[in-house]
Amino acid sequence: MAGRTGRIYRIAGPLVVATDIPTPMMYEVVYVGEEGLIGEVISVRGDKAYIQVYEETTGLTVGERVEATGELLSAELGPGLIGSIYDGLQRPEVEIARSLNDIFIRRGVRVNSLNRNTKWIYAVDEKIRVGDKVGPGDVIGLVQETPIVTHKVMIPPGVSGVLKWRAGDGEYTVEDVVAVVESGERRYEVKLYHKWPVRVPRPFKDKLPPAEPLLTGIRVIDVMFPIAKGGKAAVPGGFGTGKTVLLQSLAKWSYADIAIFVGCGERGNEMADALKSFIQLHDVRRNRPMMERSIFIANTSNMPVAARETSVLLGVTIGEYFRDMGYDVLLVADSTSRWAEAMREISGRMEEMPGEEGYPAYLASKLAEFYERAGRVSALGRPERTGSVTILGAVSPPGGDFSEPVVRNTLRYVQALYALDYDLATRRHFPAINWLMSYSLYVDYVKDYMNERSAGRWEETRSMFLKILQREAELLDIVRLVGPEALPEEDKLTLEVARMIREGFLQQYAYDPNDAFSPLEKSFLIMEAIRRFHETALKLIRSNVPLFKIRELKSPYMVYRLKLYAPHEVGKVYDEYVKTLDEEAGRLMEGVRQ
Amino acid sequence: MKLLVKETRQITGAKGSLVFVKSLPEVAYGELVEIEVEGETRLGQVVDISRDITVIQVFGSSLGITPGRTTVRLRGETLKIPVSTDMLGRIFNGLGKPLDGGPEILPEEYLDIHGDPLNPALRVPPSEFIETGVSVIDGMLTLVRGQKLPIFSGSGLPHNKIAMQVVRQASVKGSGESFAVVFGAVGVTFEEAMYFINELKSMGAIDRTVAFLAPASAPPVEKLALPRVALTTAEYLAWRQDMHVLVILTDMTNYCESLKEISAAREEVPGRRGYPGYMYTDLASMYERAGRVEGRKGSVTIMPILTMPDDDITHPIPDLTGYITEGQIVLSRDLWRKGIYPPVDVFLSLSRMMKEGIGPGKTREDHHYVFSQLMSAYAEGQRLREIIAIVGVESLSEKDKKYLEFADEFESKFINQGENERRSIEETLDIAWDLLAILPEEELKIRDELIKKYHPKYRVSR
C-alpha cells in the first residue's frame, strides 16, 4: 500500500480535500503537505478524500502532496504511559518542548509516544513456557512501571501460535523483542509495546455486569448515587458550578488503579494546576504520588480542534489496555461538549446536512460508541483476570440548559447523572450536585456490597435521606408563602434534618485535608449519626418536646462537625456523640414527664 | 523577499466582504492579499481555496470591487505584525498601524498574529498577586499573574472607567520587575475612543502602555484582528522581554458580533442564537494565550470586558466566555443605581485563581479568613434584606440588625471607592476589619490570634 500519494484540492480550516489518492481507505492516516501534517480520511466521495487535519493548516497550498499511509490512527501501548502528559495525537508534551526548545507547540513536530531509550526491568512470567500454545492476552512477563503499577506484558490481540523463543529477565527498551510466536508460516515478534487503532475497541472475553462500586471518597456519590466499576456517568454543569474541581477530585481520590485525565478543549491553567497537584498529592491507599498511577491527555482549547476527538479516543484506548491487564481504570473526559463542538465544526465544513443546533446527525452514535467502551470485562488470555474502565464525561451545556443536544444525547447512554446546579454553587454548596435531579442506576447492582459494609442500613437510610430531601423541597414552597412558624413541629423537624443532611453530609470541602476524601466507613458513620438524630428527635417531638429545645442541644452540632475529623478520629467522636445524644434526649424526656 | 508577485483580475464574484477569484497556482491558505480598487489598496485574507476558486475575505468593504478591473495580488505571507519595545507609549489601529501621528516603528521582529498554543506541560499554575488598588477586586476577586478574568458588564455601566482605573493602578508587589499594559479597544464609539486616548495620555501610565483602537466604523475583519494583534504584542513583551503584561480588551461583545457577521457572510451553519458554532474555540484561541511558563520571567494576564446583551448572563457571549476564563467580575445595575462605584456583584463574581494568589507572603495572612467572613456576612445581610421587605425591620433581632448595617456599610465603604482612589491591599483588608467590627465578635469565625492582631478593638489599644 506504500507510496500512494495524491494532491491537495481544497483547504477550508481543519478540512482538506485531496484528489488522486489511489483507493483511499476510511480513517487511514495521511500526511498532508510538505510539512507532513497529520490527518485522517473521514469521508470519501468519488475520487476525493476528505481529510480532517490535526494541526493548523495555514500556509498549505493547493497541489501540495498528500501521502497515504494505509494505517489507522493508533496508540502506542507499553511501559512509559504512566506519568506521561500527551497531546491529542499521543505526542508527549515534555518531549515536544525538549525537541523544539520552545514554550509553544508548533505543527509538524514528530516525537515518539513511548521513549525508545528507557530500559525497563523485565521479569519473565514462568507460568508460560517455550513450546506452549499462546494466544491474545496471555501474560508473558512483568515490568514494574512505577512503584504502584505493575505493567503486564501481554501477547497482543490477533496473535496466537506457539511460543518459540523468549528473552530472559533483564533490561529492555520497548523496541527489544522479548518473545517470538510462530503459527505455521507466520512469525510474530512480541515487544514490550504494540500499537492499537484508537477507533477500534480492544477485544475481551466477556462483558460482566457491574458488581462493585468505584469508591470515590465523595459522599454524595458513594452513598447517594454510587457509580459502579465499569460504569458510565455524565457530569453536566454550567460554568462556575465546580465541574472541574469535582472531576479532579474524582480522578485524585477514587479507588481506581489507573486514572486517566483527558482535558479536551479546556483551560490550560487548570491543566497545569491539576498536574501540579497530582505530583504533590499522595494516594490515600498506597501513600505514593498520584502521578504514579495517572496519565494526562492535555489538548487545551487553543490546540487544534480536530484533535479533541482523538484525545478522547486515545484516553479510552489506553484505559482498555490497562483494563486488559486486570486493572480498574477511571477515565475522566473534560469536556465532551468541546469534542461535540469540534464534530460540528468539521461537519459544517463538509457541508453535511446539520441536525439540531448545527450538530451533525451522527452526534448520538459517536457518543454511544465512546460510552459503550466503558465496562467490566473478563480479559482475554491467561491468567484469568477482570478489569474495568469507568467513564465520567463532563458536559458543558450552554447557559446551563440541560435540554441542549449534547446533554440529552449523553443521557441516553450513561447510567448515572451528577447534575451540577448553579444555585447550589452560588450558595457555596459544593460539590454542587443537585440531589433531586441526579440519579444512579447502579444502586441495585451495588446493594449487597454497600449493605454488607453498613450493617444492613445503607439501602434503607439512603432512601430515607432522599425522601426527607424531597419533602424539604415541597415544604420550602409552603414556607415561602406562610413562613416557617406556621408549619407543624414534625415538618419543622424534617426541615432541620434536611439541613443536616445537606450541610453535614452532602457538602464536602475539596480543600480541607480531612474532608476532601471521605472513606466509606466515615461516610456511613455520619449517615448513621443523622439517622439516629432523626429517630431520637422524632420520638421527642411526639412526646411534645418543642423543636426549639432540640435545636439548642449540643448533639446536633456534633453531627455538623463530624466530617471535619480525620477518618481515624471519627469513630471516637461518633461514640461521644451517641452518648451525648442519649443523655440530652433523656433529660428532655424527664422534663416533659415532670 | 519574494520577487515574483502573483496577481489576477479574474474575479468571479463578490458578496458582503467576500470576493471569489479564480485560483492562482500556489495560493496558500490564510495568506494575505492586496486588492487594488481605483488606486486604493485594501487587504484581504484567503479563507477557502479549491483548485478552481479562492475565497478572499476583504479587510474593509467590498465597495467598488469590479470583476475584470480590480486587481488581486498575493503577498505570499500570513498576517504578521512588526513588534518592538518602542511600541510602549504608542497608539495603533487594529492592524498595528500608528494612529497617534507618530512614525512607523522599527521592528525587532515580525510575528504571526495567530500565535502558537502554549505547551500545557510547561505552564506554571498562576499564583502571584496583582494589586489593582480596587478593594473589591483585590479583596474578593483577587487577580493573579497569568490569569484571564473578564468583566461582565451591561450597556451604560462604568466598565470603561473600571478598566482605566485598573490600567492606572495595577502593579505587582515586589518591585524591580517590569510591568506593561496592552490595551485593546474593539468597535468602540468615537466618544469612547476619545475617552481612552485622553485618559491614557493624561495618566502618565502611557509610557508602559501599548494601545490598539478599532472604532465602531472599522471593518469587521480589523475588529477580528485587533485582539490577536494586541495579544501578539503582549506575548512578545512577556516571553521575549521578560515583562509582566496585563492585557485589557474592550468590548469583546463587538468582537463576537463581527465574528457572527462574517460567519453569516460565509453562509456557515449557525450555532446558538445565530453565533457561529466555533465561537468557543475562537475565543479560547485568544484567551488561552494568557499564562505563566516555566523558565520565562514574564507573564500574560488578560482582562477582557464585555457587555452582556440585555444584561443576560446566559447569552452565548458571556456564557462561552465564562467557560473559558478563570472566573468573572459581574457588574450590577442595582448597585450602580444606588451610586456604588465600582458596582461589582460579589455573589455572581468569582476568581478561580484566587485561592492560589492570597495569604501570607502574597497578600496578608488574614486574607482567606477575611474573604470568607465578608462573603458569608454580606450573604446573611442580603438574606435579611429580603425578609424585611416582607415582615419589616421591627421583627429582627439586634444581631440581625447588625448584619443589615454591615451589608449597607460593606457596599458603601468597601465596594464603593473613588475612581482615582488607590487602596493598597493592607488598606483594603483594614477597611474589611473595620466593617467586620460592626458584627458581634462571637459571630466571627476567624482564628483568635488573627482577631487579636487585626480587629480594630485590639488594634487601637496596641
Boltz contact constraints between the chains, C-beta under 6 A:
constraints:
  - contact:
      token1: [A, 9]
      token2: [B, 51]
      max_distance: 6.0
  - contact:
      token1: [A, 10]
      token2: [B, 50]
      max_distance: 6.0
  - contact:
      token1: [A, 11]
      token2: [B, 29]
      max_distance: 6.0
  - contact:
      token1: [A, 11]
      token2: [B, 49]
      max_distance: 6.0
  - contact:
      token1: [A, 12]
      token2: [B, 48]
      max_distance: 6.0
  - contact:
      token1: [A, 57]
      token2: [B, 29]
      max_distance: 6.0
  - contact:
      token1: [A, 58]
      token2: [B, 29]
      max_distance: 6.0
  - contact:
      token1: [A, 58]
      token2: [B, 30]
      max_distance: 6.0
  - contact:
      token1: [A, 58]
      token2: [B, 78]
      max_distance: 6.0
  - contact:
      token1: [A, 59]
      token2: [B, 28]
      max_distance: 6.0
  - contact:
      token1: [A, 60]
      token2: [B, 29]
      max_distance: 6.0
  - contact:
      token1: [A, 61]
      token2: [B, 26]
      max_distance: 6.0
  - contact:
      token1: [A, 61]
      token2: [B, 28]
      max_distance: 6.0
  - contact:
      token1: [A, 62]
      token2: [B, 49]
      max_distance: 6.0
  - contact:
      token1: [A, 62]
      token2: [B, 51]
      max_distance: 6.0
  - contact:
      token1: [A, 85]
      token2: [B, 121]
      max_distance: 6.0
  - contact:
      token1: [A, 93]
      token2: [B, 119]
      max_distance: 6.0
  - contact:
      token1: [A, 93]
      token2: [B, 120]
      max_distance: 6.0
  - contact:
      token1: [A, 93]
      token2: [B, 121]
      max_distance: 6.0
  - contact:
      token1: [A, 94]
      token2: [B, 121]
      max_distance: 6.0
  - contact:
      token1: [A, 97]
      token2: [B, 119]
      max_distance: 6.0
  - contact:
      token1: [A, 97]
      token2: [B, 122]
      max_distance: 6.0
  - contact:
      token1: [A, 103]
      token2: [B, 119]
      max_distance: 6.0
  - contact:
      token1: [A, 103]
      token2: [B, 122]
      max_distance: 6.0
  - contact:
      token1: [A, 103]
      token2: [B, 293]
      max_distance: 6.0
  - contact:
      token1: [A, 104]
      token2: [B, 116]
      max_distance: 6.0
  - contact:
      token1: [A, 105]
      token2: [B, 117]
      max_distance: 6.0
  - contact:
      token1: [A, 105]
      token2: [B, 119]
      max_distance: 6.0
  - contact:
      token1: [A, 106]
      token2: [B, 116]
      max_distance: 6.0
  - contact:
      token1: [A, 239]
      token2: [B, 322]
      max_distance: 6.0
  - contact:
      token1: [A, 239]
      token2: [B, 323]
      max_distance: 6.0
  - contact:
      token1: [A, 240]
      token2: [B, 350]
      max_distance: 6.0
  - contact:
      token1: [A, 268]
      token2: [B, 120]
      max_distance: 6.0
  - contact:
      token1: [A, 268]
      token2: [B, 123]
      max_distance: 6.0
  - contact:
      token1: [A, 268]
      token2: [B, 288]
      max_distance: 6.0
  - contact:
      token1: [A, 269]
      token2: [B, 126]
      max_distance: 6.0
  - contact:
      token1: [A, 271]
      token2: [B, 120]
      max_distance: 6.0
  - contact:
      token1: [A, 272]
      token2: [B, 123]
      max_distance: 6.0
  - contact:
      token1: [A, 272]
      token2: [B, 125]
      max_distance: 6.0
  - contact:
      token1: [A, 273]
      token2: [B, 125]
      max_distance: 6.0
  - contact:
      token1: [A, 276]
      token2: [B, 125]
      max_distance: 6.0
  - contact:
      token1: [A, 298]
      token2: [B, 120]
      max_distance: 6.0
  - contact:
      token1: [A, 300]
      token2: [B, 120]
      max_distance: 6.0
  - contact:
      token1: [A, 300]
      token2: [B, 288]
      max_distance: 6.0
  - contact:
      token1: [A, 301]
      token2: [B, 284]
      max_distance: 6.0
  - contact:
      token1: [A, 301]
      token2: [B, 288]
      max_distance: 6.0
  - contact:
      token1: [A, 302]
      token2: [B, 117]
      max_distance: 6.0
  - contact:
      token1: [A, 302]
      token2: [B, 284]
      max_distance: 6.0
  - contact:
      token1: [A, 302]
      token2: [B, 285]
      max_distance: 6.0
  - contact:
      token1: [A, 302]
      token2: [B, 288]
      max_distance: 6.0
  - contact:
      token1: [A, 303]
      token2: [B, 117]
      max_distance: 6.0
  - contact:
      token1: [A, 305]
      token2: [B, 281]
      max_distance: 6.0
  - contact:
      token1: [A, 344]
      token2: [B, 277]
      max_distance: 6.0
  - contact:
      token1: [A, 345]
      token2: [B, 277]
      max_distance: 6.0
  - contact:
      token1: [A, 345]
      token2: [B, 278]
      max_distance: 6.0
  - contact:
      token1: [A, 348]
      token2: [B, 268]
      max_distance: 6.0
  - contact:
      token1: [A, 348]
      token2: [B, 269]
      max_distance: 6.0
  - contact:
      token1: [A, 354]
      token2: [B, 269]
      max_distance: 6.0
  - contact:
      token1: [A, 358]
      token2: [B, 269]
      max_distance: 6.0
  - contact:
      token1: [A, 358]
      token2: [B, 271]
      max_distance: 6.0
  - contact:
      token1: [A, 358]
      token2: [B, 277]
      max_distance: 6.0
  - contact:
      token1: [A, 396]
      token2: [B, 323]
      max_distance: 6.0
  - contact:
      token1: [A, 398]
      token2: [B, 272]
      max_distance: 6.0
  - contact:
      token1: [A, 398]
      token2: [B, 319]
      max_distance: 6.0
  - contact:
      token1: [A, 399]
      token2: [B, 314]
      max_distance: 6.0
  - contact:
      token1: [A, 399]
      token2: [B, 319]
      max_distance: 6.0
  - contact:
      token1: [A, 426]
      token2: [B, 347]
      max_distance: 6.0
